[in-house]
Amino acid sequence: MADAFQPLTKALSSWIGAHVSDGRTIWLAVSGGLDSMALFHAARTLGGTFGVLHVDHGLRPESAADMAFVRAEAERAGWPFLWHRVEGLADSPERRQAGLEAAARAARYGWMAETVGAEGIVLTAHHGDDQRETRLLHLLRGSGPESLSGMKAFHRDFGFLLGRPFLGSSKSELRSALAEAGLAWREDKTNVSPDFLRNRIRQELIPLMDSIRPGWDAGLKRWGALAGEWRSHSEDLLARSSSSEGVLPLDWLSRAPSPLQMVILWSRHFGFGPSQASALFDLSLEGTEVGRRRCSATHSVTRERDALVARPLDAGIDRSPRSWQPDPEAADGRAGEMTTPDGRLSWRLVSLEAEHRPNPADGTAELEWSRLSLPLMLRPWREGDRMAPLGMSGTQLVSDVLTQRKVPAVQRAGQWVVEQADGRLAWLVGHRIDRHAALQPDTDGDRLCLELRWTNTR
């Protein structure tokens, strides 16, 4: 058996030597099919500290027999065996949203991440034929150019080290090794079902292309290598920018081999697919209005003056108005506090002595009690809101005040105002007091002041 598996054992040994420096258990993802059993027996021939992971997706009646087959092989090798059954995958929201294959992949790797932990190592049996199919699959789906680089030999995208030592081997090599050694594997009938695009690529498209131009896949491989170089360069730029905080500086785009590709790589972390990349790229163009944005299911991306900024959508956040009425005659009416998703407003009624000097801090507002129209309301600002800022003549739009204060567009949804019962604003919270509600020069000695304090929590 050792001779039959020599090329595969060499590939496996080379991968382990390059990526594993200690004696940790290396887990093998084994379904029982031809490819994974070739990986299993190559590891058995090599020797070392291995374990077996098996996932039953609950989609085929014979899946229990597959699990039993893999368990028996693991026990024969003396290796630990862990398995997981995915329940309800066929009717899951993930399947309806992303498709069966994507949902199964997410469930599979999610369980592996929980099982092996961040320091774990998992190997799969993906091979060169899979790589060729993957590139064609991405091409047909219109994926970004970086996807043409295909599957990586290793990565940590799922929260652990995932390795693919057989990407330089062909499926025929795996089949020959098993056949020559007289070893068994399980057949998955879904691998020939025309319901899956990958199967049709394997069974129909690739044979047709082979007949039209033999050796065509060498060009696809070169194309993939070039795409991989573009991707690596763009990822290096992103790693050195502030993009990990959801900020993509516009000047970094000009340094990328392909600015559009960089937008694709950056935005995928915020729920955007390649088909949405052109709209996002348009936000980066010169002349685009600051504040314009695009949304995925989870995030918004907003154009700022010198960057694109991603931020989680505020779905489920309660920004409804909060009303209250201070009352100097009531025991509980002289002080209180309100909490919002963006900050905390505390208030109190205080008696001021003569020659009191107002607190100039942005987070504090001192309002003339006798000039206020009650009750008061704390609410998010709205387009069209106007106020008469203290120290200025006339009125201004709140939006203009926020611009003058250089509040980034992505933060404007979290700005609040204090509105009086007659509709006039008393305070653009944290920024400007309306001069009609502001504390007046002391002419009568002692008087009441409504003191407001705002603490940002975002």
N, C-alpha and C positions, 0 to 999 in steps of 0.2 A: 504493500500500500504506500510505503514511503516514496518509491520511485514515481508512482502515478501522481502523487501530490507535490512533488518537488517544486514545480513552478509556483504553485499556490502557497506552499509553505515558505518559500523564499520571499514572496510578496508580503505575507503576513509578518514574517520575522523582521523584514525591513521596516514596515510601518511601526511595529512595536519598538524597535530600536530607536526610531526617530522621535517617538512621542511619549514613551513610557520609561521613566528612569528609576522606578522602584518596583517593589513586588506586589503592588495592589492587584486585586482580582480584576481581570478583564472580562466583562460580561459580553456574551454573544447573543445577538437577537436572532432567534431560531424559530422559524415558522413551521419547519418540517419539509419545505419545498426544496427543489434541486439546489438553488443558489445557497440557501442558508445551511443546508447539510454539507455542502462543499466547504463552507467556512468552518463548520463544526469539526469535520474530520481533518482539515488542514491544521486547526489548532490542536487537535488530539495528537496528530503526528508530531507537531512541533514540541508539545509539552509545555507546561507552565501553569500558572494559577488562573484558571478560567471558571466561569459560571454561565448558566443558560437562563435567558429571559424569553418567555413565550406569552404572546397576547392572543386571546381568542376574541375576535370581534363580534361573535354571536350572530354571524350572517349566513352561515352554511350549516346544514345538518351534520356534516362530517367533521365539524371543527373539534368536537370532543375526542374523536379518534386521532386527529392530528396532535392534540395536546398529549394524549396518552403515548403516542409514538415518540414525541420529543422527550417526554419525561423518562421513558425507558432508556433512550440513548444517553441522556445526561446521567442517569443512575449507573449505566454500564461504564461510563467514563469516570465515575466517581466525583462528578462535579455538582455543585449546588444548583438547584432548579427552582425558579420562581415563575409563577404564571398569574395572569390576570384575565378576567372575562369582562368585556365591555357590555353593559346592559342597555338595551333600548336605542342602540346607535341608528338603526334603520329609520326610526321615527323621531329622531332628536332634532331640536332646532338648529344645531350645528350642521347636520346633514342637509336640511332644507336651505340653509344659508350658503354653505360653502361647497356642497356636493359630498357624495359618499366617501370618495377617496381622501379628500382633505380632512373630513371629519374623523375618519379612521386613523389617519396619520397623527392628528392632534391628540386623539385619545391614547394612542399607542405611546407616543413620546412623552405625553404628560404623565402617564403612569411610570414610565422609565425614570423620568426626572425625580419623581417622589421616591422611587425605590432605590436608586443608586446614589442620589445626592449630588451636590455640586462638585465633589471630587471624584465622582464615578467615571468609568470608561465603558462605553458600549460600542461594539463593532457590528456593522451590518455587512451583508454580502453583495451590495450593489456593485455591478461590474461595468466593463466598457460598453456592452450592448445597452445597458440601462442608461448610461451616459448619453449615448447617441439618441436614444428615444426621448430622453429628457430635453435635449436641445431642440429637437424637432417639435416636441410638445409646446415648449415655450414660444417657439417661432410661430406656430399655428395660432396660439392664443394671443399673440401680440404683446408678449411680456417685454419688459425693458431689456436693453442690450446687455446689461450685466448678467442676465439670466442665461445667456448663450454660453457663458463660461461653464455652465453645468454644475453638477454636484461637486462639492469640495471634498478633498481627501480627509479633512477633519475640520470640525468647528464646534462652537459651544452655544449655538443659537437656541438649543432646547434646555439649557441650564446644566449640561454635563458635557464631557468630551465625547463627541460622536465621531467614530472613525470608519472609513471605507477603504480597506486595504486592497480590494480587488478591482479598482477602477481601471487599472492597466491590463486587466485580464478579460478574456472574452467568455461568453456563456458556453461556447463549445469546449473551452479548456476546462471549465467546471464540470460539464457533463462527462467529458472524457475521463477525468480523474475518478469520478464516482463509478462510471461504468467499468473502467479497467480494474478498480478495486472490488467490484461486485457489491457495492453499497447501495442501500435503498433510500428512497425519498418519497414524499407524499405529493400527489398532483392536486393542484387547486383548479377546479373547472372554471372559475371566474377569470382565469388568465387567458382564456380563449373567447370570452364573451364579447360580442361586438358592442355591448352597451357602454364600454369604457373606451375613451379616445386613445389611450396609450396602447390598448390591444389592437386597435385598427391600424395605428402607426406601425406596430410590430408586424402584423400579419398582412397588411395590404400596401401601405405606403413604402416601407423600406424595401420589400421585394421589387416593387415597381421601379424605384430609384436605382436599385442595383442593376436592373435589366436595362435601364436607359443609359446610365453612366456608371460602370463599375469603378469603385474607389472614390465615389463622390464624398464619402464621409471623412476622408482625409482633409478636404477643404473645410468641412464643417468643424473639424477638430482645430484647424489653424484659426478659424474665425473665433471659436470659443476661447482659444488661448489669448488672442488679441483682446477680446471682451474682458477676459480675466485681468489683463494688465490694466485696462481702463478702470475696471472696478477697484483693483488694489490701490491705484493712485488716488481715485476719488475717496475711497474709504480712509486712506491715510490723511488726506486733507480734512475730511470730516472729523477724524479723531483729534486733529490739532486745532480745530475750531471750537467754538462754544456750542456746537450742534447738539451735544449730549444733554444740554439744558433746554432743548427745544428751540434754539436760536440758530438760524443759518445766515451768517453775514453775507450780504450781497457781493462784497468784493472777493469772497472765496469762490463764487461761481465762475468768475472770469479766469481762475487758475485751473479749473478742472478740464480734463480732456474733452468732456462733454458736459456743459452746464445742465442740460436736461437730465442726463444720467445721474448727476449728483442730486438733483431734486428728487428723482425717483428713489435713490438710496436713502436719502434723509427722511423723506415723507413716509416711507413704508413703516417706520416705527410709530407712526401716528394714525394708522388705519387707512392710508391712501394707497390705491393700486396704481399700476402703470398707466391705466386708461385715464386716470385723473391728473397725471403729471403735467400734461400740456397746460391745463387750466392753472395749476399751481405755478408753473414756470412763467406764465403770463403775469402773475403777481410781482415777479422780480424785475420786469422790464422797466426801463426808464420811462418816466411819465405816469406810471401807475399811481393812482390816488392812495395816499396813506389811509389805512383803515379798511381797505377792501379785504375780503377774506373768502376762503373756501372751507367747506366742512366735510369731514368723513363721518362715520357713525360714532366716532369717539372723540374727535378733536376738531378744532378749528385752526387754520393757518391764516395769520393776518399780516398784511404788508405794513411794515414800519418804515421809517425813513431810510435805514441802512441795513435792514435785515428782514427775513421772514421769521415769524414767531409762531410756534405751535403751542396750543394750550388745550387741556381737556375741556370738553363741552360741559356746560353747567346743568346738564340734565338732572332733574330732581332737586336742584338747589332752590330753597325758598327765599325769593326776593320780593315777597309780597310786602305792602306797606305796613308799618307799625304805628299805631296812633296812641297818644297818651296826653294826659291833661294834668300838669302840676297843680297843686292846690296848697297854698301856704297855711290854710286852716285845718288841713287833715294831717293826722299823724304820719300816714304813709304817702302823703302827697308832696313832700319836700325833697325827696331823693329817689332815684331808681336807676335801672339799667336795662338795656335792650341789646340782644345779640342778633347779628346778621351773619350771612356766610362770609362777609368781607371784613367785618370789624365789630367792635363792641362800643356802644354809646352809653356813657353814664351821665347822669344829670342831677343837679341839685339846685335848690333855691337858697340863696345866701343873702344876708343883709350886708350891704357895703358901707363902709365908713367914708367920711369925707376924704377927698383927695386920693381916692383909689385909682391905681394905674392898671388899665386892662392888660391881660396876659396876651402877648403878641404871637404865641406859638400856633402853628398851623393846626395842631390837633385840639385846640381849645377855642371855644366861642363863648363870649359873655354877652348876653342879650338883655335889653332893657325890658323888665317884666311888664311894666305898665304900657308898653307899646305893642305887645304881642296879641294876636288874635287866636284864641284857643277854640278847640284843642289843636295840638300840634301833630304833625305826621312825619315820620321818617320813611322815605321811599327812595328807590333808584331814580336818578335823573332821567329826563325824557328829552328827545329832540324837540326844540321849540321852547324849552324852559328859559326864562329870562330872570335876571336879577340886577340890582343896583349895587355893585361892589363898593364896599367901604373905601373911601379915599379917592373915588373916581366920580365923575359927573355922568349923568345919563344911565342907560341900562346896557347890558351885554347879554348875548346868548351864553348859556352855560357851556355849550360846546366850544365857544371861543375862549372862555376862561380856561377850560381844560387844555386847549391848544397852547395858550400863553404859559400855562403851568407845565407844559411839556409832559403831559400825562400820555404814555404810550396808548395807541389805539386798542391794543389787546387788553388793557386794564380799565378801559372806560366803562365797561358794563358793570364794574364793581364800585362805581362812584355813587354816592348818596346825597340827598338834599333833605333839609328840614323845611317843611311847608306849613304855613299857617292856615287857619280855618278859612280865611278870605282868599286863599289861592296864592298869596305872595310867598316868595322864598325868604327864609330867614338866614339860612347858612348853606353854602355848598360845602359839604362836610370835608374838613381837612384842607380847605383851600381859601374860600372867601366868605366874609360875613356881609349880609345885605345892610347897607348904611341906615335904612329905615328901622331895622330891628336891633342895630348895634347899640351898645351901652353909650348913653349920651353924656356930655360933659356934666360934672356934678354941680348942680345949682341949688338943690334943696337939701343937701346933707344926706342922711340915711335913706336908702331905697333898696328895693329888691332887685336882684339880678338872677337870671337863669343861666347857670354855668354848665356848659356842655363839654364833654371830653370824649375824644374818639381815639380808639386803639385799633390799629390795623391787625388783622389776624391772617391775612393771606400774603 
